[in-house]
Amino acid sequence: MGIGGCIGLMAVGAILTFAVDWHVKGVNLALVGLIMMGVGAIGLAAYVSIFKRRRVQPPSPAAPVVDVEEHRF
């Protein structure tokens, strides 16, 4: 699930929690919306954490050692 999916899940959860006044027998839509927002937030945090780890630049290698033979005459 990417960033768009996580944000979409959070948006649908917010709509179910705050904007819908439907009453479905046996289903608490406010709780379903809260769960969806929580899952979206956890997914977004995990995705950002993994994406951040991928973008870290590895340290540049040390300068190559040049072996120079000194000739003394």
PQR file with spaces between the fields and no chain letter, atoms N, CA, C, O and H, PARSE charges and radii, in Angstrom:
ATOM       1  N    MET     1       0.848   -1.154    0.000 -0.4000 1.5000
ATOM       2  CA   MET     1       0.000    0.000    0.000 -0.0000 2.0000
ATOM       3  C    MET     1       0.905    1.231    0.000  0.5500 1.7000
ATOM       4  O    MET     1       1.770    1.368    0.865 -0.5500 1.4000
ATOM       5  N    GLY     2       0.711    2.102   -0.943 -0.4000 1.5000
ATOM       6  CA   GLY     2       1.543    3.287   -1.052 -0.0000 2.0000
ATOM       7  C    GLY     2       0.985    4.457   -0.265  0.5500 1.7000
ATOM       8  O    GLY     2       0.047    4.318    0.519 -0.5500 1.4000
ATOM       9  H    GLY     2       0.008    1.991   -1.646  0.4000 1.0000
ATOM      10  N    ILE     3       1.581    5.600   -0.494 -0.4000 1.5000
ATOM      11  CA   ILE     3       1.158    6.803    0.223 -0.0000 2.0000
ATOM      12  C    ILE     3      -0.287    7.145   -0.140  0.5500 1.7000
ATOM      13  O    ILE     3      -1.079    7.498    0.734 -0.5500 1.4000
ATOM      14  H    ILE     3       2.343    5.713   -1.132  0.4000 1.0000
ATOM      15  N    GLY     4      -0.628    7.043   -1.411 -0.4000 1.5000
ATOM      16  CA   GLY     4      -1.994    7.357   -1.833 -0.0000 2.0000
ATOM      17  C    GLY     4      -3.028    6.440   -1.206  0.5500 1.7000
ATOM      18  O    GLY     4      -4.100    6.891   -0.804 -0.5500 1.4000
ATOM      19  H    GLY     4       0.016    6.756   -2.120  0.4000 1.0000
ATOM      20  N    GLY     5      -2.711    5.164   -1.122 -0.4000 1.5000
ATOM      21  CA   GLY     5      -3.624    4.212   -0.496 -0.0000 2.0000
ATOM      22  C    GLY     5      -3.824    4.490    0.981  0.5500 1.7000
ATOM      23  O    GLY     5      -4.940    4.394    1.492 -0.5500 1.4000
ATOM      24  H    GLY     5      -1.840    4.798   -1.449  0.4000 1.0000
ATOM      25  N    CYS     6      -2.751    4.833    1.665 -0.4000 1.5000
ATOM      26  CA   CYS     6      -2.843    5.143    3.095 -0.0000 2.0000
ATOM      27  C    CYS     6      -3.654    6.408    3.340  0.5500 1.7000
ATOM      28  O    CYS     6      -4.488    6.452    4.245 -0.5500 1.4000
ATOM      29  H    CYS     6      -1.844    4.912    1.250  0.4000 1.0000
ATOM      30  N    ILE     7      -3.409    7.427    2.540 -0.4000 1.5000
ATOM      31  CA   ILE     7      -4.160    8.674    2.705 -0.0000 2.0000
ATOM      32  C    ILE     7      -5.627    8.454    2.334  0.5500 1.7000
ATOM      33  O    ILE     7      -6.518    9.000    2.985 -0.5500 1.4000
ATOM      34  H    ILE     7      -2.732    7.391    1.806  0.4000 1.0000
ATOM      35  N    GLY     8      -5.882    7.660    1.296 -0.4000 1.5000
ATOM      36  CA   GLY     8      -7.259    7.341    0.933 -0.0000 2.0000
ATOM      37  C    GLY     8      -7.981    6.575    2.024  0.5500 1.7000
ATOM      38  O    GLY     8      -9.153    6.837    2.297 -0.5500 1.4000
ATOM      39  H    GLY     8      -5.158    7.216    0.767  0.4000 1.0000
ATOM      40  N    LEU     9      -7.292    5.630    2.649 -0.4000 1.5000
ATOM      41  CA   LEU     9      -7.878    4.860    3.741 -0.0000 2.0000
ATOM      42  C    LEU     9      -8.207    5.764    4.921  0.5500 1.7000
ATOM      43  O    LEU     9      -9.252    5.612    5.553 -0.5500 1.4000
ATOM      44  H    LEU     9      -6.340    5.417    2.427  0.4000 1.0000
ATOM      45  N    MET    10      -7.319    6.699    5.215 -0.4000 1.5000
ATOM      46  CA   MET    10      -7.574    7.635    6.302 -0.0000 2.0000
ATOM      47  C    MET    10      -8.741    8.559    5.963  0.5500 1.7000
ATOM      48  O    MET    10      -9.540    8.890    6.838 -0.5500 1.4000
ATOM      49  H    MET    10      -6.470    6.823    4.702  0.4000 1.0000
ATOM      50  N    ALA    11      -8.845    8.976    4.708 -0.4000 1.5000
ATOM      51  CA   ALA    11      -9.942    9.859    4.299 -0.0000 2.0000
ATOM      52  C    ALA    11     -11.295    9.149    4.389  0.5500 1.7000
ATOM      53  O    ALA    11     -12.267    9.719    4.883 -0.5500 1.4000
ATOM      54  H    ALA    11      -8.196    8.707    3.997  0.4000 1.0000
ATOM      55  N    VAL    12     -11.352    7.920    3.915 -0.4000 1.5000
ATOM      56  CA   VAL    12     -12.609    7.164    3.993 -0.0000 2.0000
ATOM      57  C    VAL    12     -12.976    6.904    5.454  0.5500 1.7000
ATOM      58  O    VAL    12     -14.146    6.975    5.828 -0.5500 1.4000
ATOM      59  H    VAL    12     -10.563    7.457    3.513  0.4000 1.0000
ATOM      60  N    GLY    13     -11.982    6.607    6.266 -0.4000 1.5000
ATOM      61  CA   GLY    13     -12.247    6.409    7.698 -0.0000 2.0000
ATOM      62  C    GLY    13     -12.764    7.672    8.362  0.5500 1.7000
ATOM      63  O    GLY    13     -13.666    7.613    9.198 -0.5500 1.4000
ATOM      64  H    GLY    13     -11.031    6.549    5.962  0.4000 1.0000
ATOM      65  N    ALA    14     -12.196    8.819    7.992 -0.4000 1.5000
ATOM      66  CA   ALA    14     -12.669   10.083    8.557 -0.0000 2.0000
ATOM      67  C    ALA    14     -14.094   10.383    8.109  0.5500 1.7000
ATOM      68  O    ALA    14     -14.902   10.887    8.889 -0.5500 1.4000
ATOM      69  H    ALA    14     -11.464    8.867    7.312  0.4000 1.0000
ATOM      70  N    ILE    15     -14.400   10.076    6.866 -0.4000 1.5000
ATOM      71  CA   ILE    15     -15.764   10.292    6.371 -0.0000 2.0000
ATOM      72  C    ILE    15     -16.743    9.402    7.131  0.5500 1.7000
ATOM      73  O    ILE    15     -17.812    9.855    7.538 -0.5500 1.4000
ATOM      74  H    ILE    15     -13.744    9.667    6.232  0.4000 1.0000
ATOM      75  N    LEU    16     -16.377    8.140    7.321 -0.4000 1.5000
ATOM      76  CA   LEU    16     -17.262    7.234    8.060 -0.0000 2.0000
ATOM      77  C    LEU    16     -17.428    7.678    9.505  0.5500 1.7000
ATOM      78  O    LEU    16     -18.512    7.539   10.072 -0.5500 1.4000
ATOM      79  H    LEU    16     -15.508    7.772    6.990  0.4000 1.0000
ATOM      80  N    THR    17     -16.380    8.204   10.103 -0.4000 1.5000
ATOM      81  CA   THR    17     -16.450    8.575   11.509 -0.0000 2.0000
ATOM      82  C    THR    17     -17.201    9.879   11.724  0.5500 1.7000
ATOM      83  O    THR    17     -18.053    9.967   12.608 -0.5500 1.4000
ATOM      84  H    THR    17     -15.500    8.317    9.642  0.4000 1.0000
ATOM      85  N    PHE    18     -16.890   10.894   10.923 -0.4000 1.5000
ATOM      86  CA   PHE    18     -17.394   12.235   11.229 -0.0000 2.0000
ATOM      87  C    PHE    18     -18.536   12.722   10.342  0.5500 1.7000
ATOM      88  O    PHE    18     -19.284   13.606   10.761 -0.5500 1.4000
ATOM      89  H    PHE    18     -16.198   10.823   10.206  0.4000 1.0000
ATOM      90  N    ALA    19     -18.698   12.189    9.150 -0.4000 1.5000
ATOM      91  CA   ALA    19     -19.649   12.786    8.215 -0.0000 2.0000
ATOM      92  C    ALA    19     -20.862   11.917    7.897  0.5500 1.7000
ATOM      93  O    ALA    19     -21.784   12.373    7.220 -0.5500 1.4000
ATOM      94  H    ALA    19     -18.090   11.471    8.810  0.4000 1.0000
ATOM      95  N    VAL    20     -20.877   10.696    8.364 -0.4000 1.5000
ATOM      96  CA   VAL    20     -21.974    9.796    8.003 -0.0000 2.0000
ATOM      97  C    VAL    20     -22.876    9.594    9.213  0.5500 1.7000
ATOM      98  O    VAL    20     -22.399    9.351   10.321 -0.5500 1.4000
ATOM      99  H    VAL    20     -20.128   10.325    8.913  0.4000 1.0000
ATOM     100  N    ASP    21     -24.178    9.695    8.990 -0.4000 1.5000
ATOM     101  CA   ASP    21     -25.113    9.441   10.085 -0.0000 2.0000
ATOM     102  C    ASP    21     -25.985    8.207    9.810  0.5500 1.7000
ATOM     103  O    ASP    21     -27.113    8.109   10.293 -0.5500 1.4000
ATOM     104  H    ASP    21     -24.565    9.892    8.089  0.4000 1.0000
ATOM     105  N    TRP    22     -25.456    7.296    9.048 -0.4000 1.5000
ATOM     106  CA   TRP    22     -26.176    6.059    8.767 -0.0000 2.0000
ATOM     107  C    TRP    22     -26.182    5.183   10.013  0.5500 1.7000
ATOM     108  O    TRP    22     -25.276    5.247   10.843 -0.5500 1.4000
ATOM     109  H    TRP    22     -24.539    7.375    8.655  0.4000 1.0000
ATOM     110  N    HIS    23     -27.207    4.379   10.122 -0.4000 1.5000
ATOM     111  CA   HIS    23     -27.288    3.421   11.222 -0.0000 2.0000
ATOM     112  C    HIS    23     -27.458    2.039   10.606  0.5500 1.7000
ATOM     113  O    HIS    23     -28.505    1.723   10.042 -0.5500 1.4000
ATOM     114  H    HIS    23     -27.943    4.328    9.448  0.4000 1.0000
ATOM     115  N    VAL    24     -26.432    1.233   10.720 -0.4000 1.5000
ATOM     116  CA   VAL    24     -26.457   -0.121   10.178 -0.0000 2.0000
ATOM     117  C    VAL    24     -26.546   -1.071   11.364  0.5500 1.7000
ATOM     118  O    VAL    24     -25.759   -0.972   12.306 -0.5500 1.4000
ATOM     119  H    VAL    24     -25.581    1.490   11.178  0.4000 1.0000
ATOM     120  N    LYS    25     -27.486   -1.973   11.319 -0.4000 1.5000
ATOM     121  CA   LYS    25     -27.685   -2.896   12.430 -0.0000 2.0000
ATOM     122  C    LYS    25     -26.478   -3.835   12.548  0.5500 1.7000
ATOM     123  O    LYS    25     -26.118   -4.530   11.598 -0.5500 1.4000
ATOM     124  H    LYS    25     -28.125   -2.053   10.554  0.4000 1.0000
ATOM     125  N    GLY    26     -25.876   -3.839   13.711 -0.4000 1.5000
ATOM     126  CA   GLY    26     -24.753   -4.734   13.981 -0.0000 2.0000
ATOM     127  C    GLY    26     -23.388   -4.170   13.617  0.5500 1.7000
ATOM     128  O    GLY    26     -22.372   -4.827   13.844 -0.5500 1.4000
ATOM     129  H    GLY    26     -26.168   -3.275   14.483  0.4000 1.0000
ATOM     130  N    VAL    27     -23.343   -2.960   13.054 -0.4000 1.5000
ATOM     131  CA   VAL    27     -22.064   -2.367   12.660 -0.0000 2.0000
ATOM     132  C    VAL    27     -21.989   -0.951   13.218  0.5500 1.7000
ATOM     133  O    VAL    27     -22.892   -0.143   12.996 -0.5500 1.4000
ATOM     134  H    VAL    27     -24.168   -2.426   12.869  0.4000 1.0000
ATOM     135  N    ASN    28     -20.936   -0.657   13.925 -0.4000 1.5000
ATOM     136  CA   ASN    28     -20.704    0.692   14.422 -0.0000 2.0000
ATOM     137  C    ASN    28     -19.784    1.393   13.415  0.5500 1.7000
ATOM     138  O    ASN    28     -18.574    1.166   13.408 -0.5500 1.4000
ATOM     139  H    ASN    28     -20.203   -1.313   14.105  0.4000 1.0000
ATOM     140  N    LEU    29     -20.363    2.239   12.572 -0.4000 1.5000
ATOM     141  CA   LEU    29     -19.587    2.874   11.502 -0.0000 2.0000
ATOM     142  C    LEU    29     -18.528    3.832   12.039  0.5500 1.7000
ATOM     143  O    LEU    29     -17.483    4.009   11.414 -0.5500 1.4000
ATOM     144  H    LEU    29     -21.346    2.424   12.577  0.4000 1.0000
ATOM     145  N    ALA    30     -18.783    4.446   13.179 -0.4000 1.5000
ATOM     146  CA   ALA    30     -17.779    5.341   13.767 -0.0000 2.0000
ATOM     147  C    ALA    30     -16.538    4.538   14.163  0.5500 1.7000
ATOM     148  O    ALA    30     -15.412    4.985   13.945 -0.5500 1.4000
ATOM     149  H    ALA    30     -19.632    4.302   13.687  0.4000 1.0000
ATOM     150  N    LEU    31     -16.745    3.357   14.744 -0.4000 1.5000
ATOM     151  CA   LEU    31     -15.610    2.518   15.126 -0.0000 2.0000
ATOM     152  C    LEU    31     -14.874    1.982   13.899  0.5500 1.7000
ATOM     153  O    LEU    31     -13.644    1.925   13.887 -0.5500 1.4000
ATOM     154  H    LEU    31     -17.660    2.995   14.922  0.4000 1.0000
ATOM     155  N    VAL    32     -15.618    1.594   12.875 -0.4000 1.5000
ATOM     156  CA   VAL    32     -14.990    1.133   11.631 -0.0000 2.0000
ATOM     157  C    VAL    32     -14.144    2.257   11.028  0.5500 1.7000
ATOM     158  O    VAL    32     -13.038    2.015   10.545 -0.5500 1.4000
ATOM     159  H    VAL    32     -16.617    1.640   12.885  0.4000 1.0000
ATOM     160  N    GLY    33     -14.666    3.484   11.057 -0.4000 1.5000
ATOM     161  CA   GLY    33     -13.914    4.625   10.544 -0.0000 2.0000
ATOM     162  C    GLY    33     -12.652    4.881   11.344  0.5500 1.7000
ATOM     163  O    GLY    33     -11.602    5.161   10.765 -0.5500 1.4000
ATOM     164  H    GLY    33     -15.565    3.681   11.449  0.4000 1.0000
ATOM     165  N    LEU    34     -12.734    4.791   12.661 -0.4000 1.5000
ATOM     166  CA   LEU    34     -11.538    4.973   13.504 -0.0000 2.0000
ATOM     167  C    LEU    34     -10.495    3.904   13.216  0.5500 1.7000
ATOM     168  O    LEU    34      -9.300    4.194   13.158 -0.5500 1.4000
ATOM     169  H    LEU    34     -13.587    4.564   13.130  0.4000 1.0000
ATOM     170  N    ILE    35     -10.942    2.678   13.037 -0.4000 1.5000
ATOM     171  CA   ILE    35     -10.005    1.592   12.729 -0.0000 2.0000
ATOM     172  C    ILE    35      -9.340    1.847   11.380  0.5500 1.7000
ATOM     173  O    ILE    35      -8.136    1.641   11.230 -0.5500 1.4000
ATOM     174  H    ILE    35     -11.913    2.442   13.084  0.4000 1.0000
ATOM     175  N    MET    36     -10.118    2.290   10.408 -0.4000 1.5000
ATOM     176  CA   MET    36      -9.539    2.570    9.088 -0.0000 2.0000
ATOM     177  C    MET    36      -8.528    3.712    9.156  0.5500 1.7000
ATOM     178  O    MET    36      -7.481    3.653    8.512 -0.5500 1.4000
ATOM     179  H    MET    36     -11.096    2.457   10.530  0.4000 1.0000
ATOM     180  N    MET    37      -8.838    4.751    9.933 -0.4000 1.5000
ATOM     181  CA   MET    37      -7.877    5.844   10.084 -0.0000 2.0000
ATOM     182  C    MET    37      -6.610    5.380   10.778  0.5500 1.7000
ATOM     183  O    MET    37      -5.512    5.800   10.409 -0.5500 1.4000
ATOM     184  H    MET    37      -9.689    4.800   10.456  0.4000 1.0000
ATOM     185  N    GLY    38      -6.747    4.517   11.780 -0.4000 1.5000
ATOM     186  CA   GLY    38      -5.574    3.991   12.475 -0.0000 2.0000
ATOM     187  C    GLY    38      -4.706    3.133   11.570  0.5500 1.7000
ATOM     188  O    GLY    38      -3.481    3.255   11.574 -0.5500 1.4000
ATOM     189  H    GLY    38      -7.638    4.176   12.079  0.4000 1.0000
ATOM     190  N    VAL    39      -5.337    2.272   10.801 -0.4000 1.5000
ATOM     191  CA   VAL    39      -4.584    1.423    9.872 -0.0000 2.0000
ATOM     192  C    VAL    39      -3.898    2.276    8.808  0.5500 1.7000
ATOM     193  O    VAL    39      -2.759    1.997    8.433 -0.5500 1.4000
ATOM     194  H    VAL    39      -6.332    2.172   10.797  0.4000 1.0000
ATOM     195  N    GLY    40      -4.573    3.304    8.323 -0.4000 1.5000
ATOM     196  CA   GLY    40      -3.969    4.204    7.343 -0.0000 2.0000
ATOM     197  C    GLY    40      -2.776    4.948    7.921  0.5500 1.7000
ATOM     198  O    GLY    40      -1.759    5.109    7.247 -0.5500 1.4000
ATOM     199  H    GLY    40      -5.498    3.531    8.628  0.4000 1.0000
ATOM     200  N    ALA    41      -2.891    5.406    9.170 -0.4000 1.5000
ATOM     201  CA   ALA    41      -1.785    6.127    9.806 -0.0000 2.0000
ATOM     202  C    ALA    41      -0.592    5.210   10.033  0.5500 1.7000
ATOM     203  O    ALA    41       0.550    5.611    9.809 -0.5500 1.4000
ATOM     204  H    ALA    41      -3.717    5.276    9.718  0.4000 1.0000
ATOM     205  N    ILE    42      -0.848    3.980   10.478 -0.4000 1.5000
ATOM     206  CA   ILE    42       0.247    3.025   10.689 -0.0000 2.0000
ATOM     207  C    ILE    42       0.902    2.673    9.359  0.5500 1.7000
ATOM     208  O    ILE    42       2.128    2.599    9.271 -0.5500 1.4000
ATOM     209  H    ILE    42      -1.775    3.655   10.660  0.4000 1.0000
ATOM     210  N    GLY    43       0.097    2.457    8.331 -0.4000 1.5000
ATOM     211  CA   GLY    43       0.647    2.158    7.006 -0.0000 2.0000
ATOM     212  C    GLY    43       1.470    3.308    6.463  0.5500 1.7000
ATOM     213  O    GLY    43       2.525    3.088    5.868 -0.5500 1.4000
ATOM     214  H    GLY    43      -0.898    2.517    8.403  0.4000 1.0000
ATOM     215  N    LEU    44       1.001    4.534    6.658 -0.4000 1.5000
ATOM     216  CA   LEU    44       1.742    5.706    6.192 -0.0000 2.0000
ATOM     217  C    LEU    44       3.066    5.842    6.924  0.5500 1.7000
ATOM     218  O    LEU    44       4.091    6.141    6.312 -0.5500 1.4000
ATOM     219  H    LEU    44       0.144    4.713    7.141  0.4000 1.0000
ATOM     220  N    ALA    45       3.048    5.625    8.232 -0.4000 1.5000
ATOM     221  CA   ALA    45       4.293    5.707    9.012 -0.0000 2.0000
ATOM     222  C    ALA    45       5.283    4.630    8.574  0.5500 1.7000
ATOM     223  O    ALA    45       6.478    4.899    8.451 -0.5500 1.4000
ATOM     224  H    ALA    45       2.215    5.382    8.730  0.4000 1.0000
ATOM     225  N    ALA    46       4.795    3.424    8.340 -0.4000 1.5000
ATOM     226  CA   ALA    46       5.677    2.344    7.897 -0.0000 2.0000
ATOM     227  C    ALA    46       6.241    2.631    6.517  0.5500 1.7000
ATOM     228  O    ALA    46       7.425    2.404    6.268 -0.5500 1.4000
ATOM     229  H    ALA    46       3.824    3.206    8.440  0.4000 1.0000
ATOM     230  N    TYR    47       5.401    3.127    5.617 -0.4000 1.5000
ATOM     231  CA   TYR    47       5.856    3.419    4.262 -0.0000 2.0000
ATOM     232  C    TYR    47       6.901    4.526    4.258  0.5500 1.7000
ATOM     233  O    TYR    47       7.916    4.425    3.570 -0.5500 1.4000
ATOM     234  H    TYR    47       4.439    3.311    5.818  0.4000 1.0000
ATOM     235  N    VAL    48       6.653    5.585    5.028 -0.4000 1.5000
ATOM     236  CA   VAL    48       7.607    6.691    5.088 -0.0000 2.0000
ATOM     237  C    VAL    48       8.921    6.225    5.706  0.5500 1.7000
ATOM     238  O    VAL    48       9.993    6.642    5.269 -0.5500 1.4000
ATOM     239  H    VAL    48       5.828    5.667    5.588  0.4000 1.0000
ATOM     240  N    SER    49       8.845    5.367    6.716 -0.4000 1.5000
ATOM     241  CA   SER    49      10.061    4.852    7.347 -0.0000 2.0000
ATOM     242  C    SER    49      10.885    4.033    6.358  0.5500 1.7000
ATOM     243  O    SER    49      12.104    4.188    6.288 -0.5500 1.4000
ATOM     244  H    SER    49       7.974    5.029    7.071  0.4000 1.0000
ATOM     245  N    ILE    50      10.233    3.171    5.602 -0.4000 1.5000
ATOM     246  CA   ILE    50      10.951    2.343    4.627 -0.0000 2.0000
ATOM     247  C    ILE    50      11.486    3.208    3.493  0.5500 1.7000
ATOM     248  O    ILE    50      12.611    3.003    3.036 -0.5500 1.4000
ATOM     249  H    ILE    50       9.243    3.045    5.659  0.4000 1.0000
ATOM     250  N    PHE    51      10.688    4.181    3.031 -0.4000 1.5000
ATOM     251  CA   PHE    51      11.109    5.063    1.945 -0.0000 2.0000
ATOM     252  C    PHE    51      12.296    5.911    2.385  0.5500 1.7000
ATOM     253  O    PHE    51      13.218    6.147    1.604 -0.5500 1.4000
ATOM     254  H    PHE    51       9.774    4.348    3.402  0.4000 1.0000
ATOM     255  N    LYS    52      12.274    6.367    3.634 -0.4000 1.5000
ATOM     256  CA   LYS    52      13.373    7.170    4.156 -0.0000 2.0000
ATOM     257  C    LYS    52      14.656    6.339    4.204  0.5500 1.7000
ATOM     258  O    LYS    52      15.738    6.834    3.890 -0.5500 1.4000
ATOM     259  H    LYS    52      11.525    6.175    4.268  0.4000 1.0000
ATOM     260  N    ARG    53      14.526    5.093    4.593 -0.4000 1.5000
ATOM     261  CA   ARG    53      15.699    4.225    4.690 -0.0000 2.0000
ATOM     262  C    ARG    53      16.299    3.952    3.312  0.5500 1.7000
ATOM     263  O    ARG    53      17.516    3.823    3.180 -0.5500 1.4000
ATOM     264  H    ARG    53      13.647    4.690    4.848  0.4000 1.0000
ATOM     265  N    ARG    54      15.460    3.866    2.299 -0.4000 1.5000
ATOM     266  CA   ARG    54      15.962    3.615    0.944 -0.0000 2.0000
ATOM     267  C    ARG    54      16.718    4.808    0.379  0.5500 1.7000
ATOM     268  O    ARG    54      17.648    4.638   -0.409 -0.5500 1.4000
ATOM     269  H    ARG    54      14.472    3.971    2.406  0.4000 1.0000
ATOM     270  N    ARG    55      16.324    6.014    0.776 -0.4000 1.5000
ATOM     271  CA   ARG    55      16.900    7.210    0.193 -0.0000 2.0000
ATOM     272  C    ARG    55      18.188    7.662    0.873  0.5500 1.7000
ATOM     273  O    ARG    55      18.809    8.625    0.425 -0.5500 1.4000
ATOM     274  H    ARG    55      15.568    6.152    1.416  0.4000 1.0000
ATOM     275  N    VAL    56      18.599    6.995    1.934 -0.4000 1.5000
ATOM     276  CA   VAL    56      19.830    7.382    2.620 -0.0000 2.0000
ATOM     277  C    VAL    56      21.007    7.057    1.719  0.5500 1.7000
ATOM     278  O    VAL    56      21.160    5.922    1.266 -0.5500 1.4000
ATOM     279  H    VAL    56      18.095    6.213    2.299  0.4000 1.0000
ATOM     280  N    GLN    57      21.826    8.046    1.463 -0.4000 1.5000
ATOM     281  CA   GLN    57      22.985    7.856    0.605 -0.0000 2.0000
ATOM     282  C    GLN    57      24.082    7.138    1.387  0.5500 1.7000
ATOM     283  O    GLN    57      24.403    7.539    2.506 -0.5500 1.4000
ATOM     284  H    GLN    57      21.702    8.968    1.830  0.4000 1.0000
ATOM     285  N    PRO    58      24.650    6.103    0.824 -0.5600 1.5000
ATOM     286  CA   PRO    58      25.747    5.439    1.519  0.2800 2.0000
ATOM     287  C    PRO    58      26.949    6.385    1.566  0.5500 1.7000
ATOM     288  O    PRO    58      27.139    7.212    0.674 -0.5500 1.4000
ATOM     289  N    PRO    59      27.740    6.251    2.602 -0.5600 1.5000
ATOM     290  CA   PRO    59      28.912    7.129    2.677  0.2800 2.0000
ATOM     291  C    PRO    59      29.856    6.859    1.512  0.5500 1.7000
ATOM     292  O    PRO    59      30.029    5.723    1.070 -0.5500 1.4000
ATOM     293  N    SER    60      30.450    7.922    1.039 -0.4000 1.5000
ATOM     294  CA   SER    60      31.356    7.759   -0.098 -0.0000 2.0000
ATOM     295  C    SER    60      32.587    6.976    0.357  0.5500 1.7000
ATOM     296  O    SER    60      33.054    7.135    1.485 -0.5500 1.4000
ATOM     297  H    SER    60      30.309    8.845    1.398  0.4000 1.0000
ATOM     298  N    PRO    61      33.096    6.146   -0.516 -0.5600 1.5000
ATOM     299  CA   PRO    61      34.270    5.356   -0.121  0.2800 2.0000
ATOM     300  C    PRO    61      35.462    6.278    0.108  0.5500 1.7000
ATOM     301  O    PRO    61      35.536    7.385   -0.424 -0.5500 1.4000
ATOM     302  N    ALA    62      36.381    5.786    0.911 -0.4000 1.5000
ATOM     303  CA   ALA    62      37.576    6.573    1.198 -0.0000 2.0000
ATOM     304  C    ALA    62      38.383    6.755   -0.093  0.5500 1.7000
ATOM     305  O    ALA    62      38.283    5.969   -1.035 -0.5500 1.4000
ATOM     306  H    ALA    62      36.321    4.886    1.344  0.4000 1.0000
ATOM     307  N    ALA    63      39.165    7.798   -0.095 -0.4000 1.5000
ATOM     308  CA   ALA    63      40.000    8.058   -1.275 -0.0000 2.0000
ATOM     309  C    ALA    63      40.925    6.866   -1.496  0.5500 1.7000
ATOM     310  O    ALA    63      41.473    6.311   -0.543 -0.5500 1.4000
ATOM     311  H    ALA    63      39.246    8.437    0.670  0.4000 1.0000
ATOM     312  N    PRO    64      41.094    6.480   -2.742 -0.5600 1.5000
ATOM     313  CA   PRO    64      41.960    5.324   -3.006  0.2800 2.0000
ATOM     314  C    PRO    64      43.404    5.622   -2.585  0.5500 1.7000
ATOM     315  O    PRO    64      43.906    6.738   -2.720 -0.5500 1.4000
ATOM     316  N    VAL    65      44.028    4.595   -2.082 -0.4000 1.5000
ATOM     317  CA   VAL    65      45.419    4.732   -1.649 -0.0000 2.0000
ATOM     318  C    VAL    65      46.309    4.619   -2.885  0.5500 1.7000
ATOM     319  O    VAL    65      46.244    3.645   -3.635 -0.5500 1.4000
ATOM     320  H    VAL    65      43.621    3.689   -1.972  0.4000 1.0000
ATOM     321  N    VAL    66      47.125    5.620   -3.071 -0.4000 1.5000
ATOM     322  CA   VAL    66      48.043    5.627   -4.210 -0.0000 2.0000
ATOM     323  C    VAL    66      49.416    5.242   -3.686  0.5500 1.7000
ATOM     324  O    VAL    66      49.980    5.916   -2.824 -0.5500 1.4000
ATOM     325  H    VAL    66      47.178    6.411   -2.462  0.4000 1.0000
ATOM     326  N    ASP    67      49.938    4.163   -4.211 -0.4000 1.5000
ATOM     327  CA   ASP    67      51.248    3.693   -3.785 -0.0000 2.0000
ATOM     328  C    ASP    67      52.296    4.290   -4.728  0.5500 1.7000
ATOM     329  O    ASP    67      52.434    3.876   -5.879 -0.5500 1.4000
ATOM     330  H    ASP    67      49.480    3.615   -4.911  0.4000 1.0000
ATOM     331  N    VAL    68      53.005    5.243   -4.221 -0.4000 1.5000
ATOM     332  CA   VAL    68      54.012    5.925   -5.021 -0.0000 2.0000
ATOM     333  C    VAL    68      55.388    5.501   -4.510  0.5500 1.7000
ATOM     334  O    VAL    68      55.729    5.677   -3.340 -0.5500 1.4000
ATOM     335  H    VAL    68      52.893    5.579   -3.286  0.4000 1.0000
ATOM     336  N    GLU    69      56.145    4.948   -5.414 -0.4000 1.5000
ATOM     337  CA   GLU    69      57.497    4.565   -5.016 -0.0000 2.0000
ATOM     338  C    GLU    69      58.405    5.767   -5.212  0.5500 1.7000
ATOM     339  O    GLU    69      58.435    6.385   -6.277 -0.5500 1.4000
ATOM     340  H    GLU    69      55.868    4.805   -6.364  0.4000 1.0000
ATOM     341  N    GLU    70      59.114    6.068   -4.198 -0.4000 1.5000
ATOM     342  CA   GLU    70      60.018    7.198   -4.284 -0.0000 2.0000
ATOM     343  C    GLU    70      61.389    6.692   -4.736  0.5500 1.7000
ATOM     344  O    GLU    70      61.966    5.793   -4.125 -0.5500 1.4000
ATOM     345  H    GLU    70      59.090    5.566   -3.333  0.4000 1.0000
ATOM     346  N    HIS    71      61.882    7.273   -5.787 -0.4000 1.5000
ATOM     347  CA   HIS    71      63.203    6.924   -6.287 -0.0000 2.0000
ATOM     348  C    HIS    71      64.196    7.994   -5.852  0.5500 1.7000
ATOM     349  O    HIS    71      64.065    9.164   -6.212 -0.5500 1.4000
ATOM     350  H    HIS    71      61.413    8.004   -6.283  0.4000 1.0000
ATOM     351  N    ARG    72      65.162    7.588   -5.093 -0.4000 1.5000
ATOM     352  CA   ARG    72      66.179    8.541   -4.651 -0.0000 2.0000
ATOM     353  C    ARG    72      67.462    8.227   -5.389  0.5500 1.7000
ATOM     354  O    ARG    72      67.955    7.100   -5.363 -0.5500 1.4000
ATOM     355  H    ARG    72      65.269    6.638   -4.801  0.4000 1.0000
ATOM     356  N    PHE    73      67.981    9.214   -6.029 -0.4000 1.5000
ATOM     357  CA   PHE    73      69.209    9.030   -6.790 -0.0000 2.0000
ATOM     358  C    PHE    73      70.386    9.528   -6.051  0.5500 1.7000
ATOM     359  O    PHE    73      71.508    9.449   -6.551 -0.5500 1.4000
ATOM     360  H    PHE    73      67.581   10.130   -6.050  0.4000 1.0000
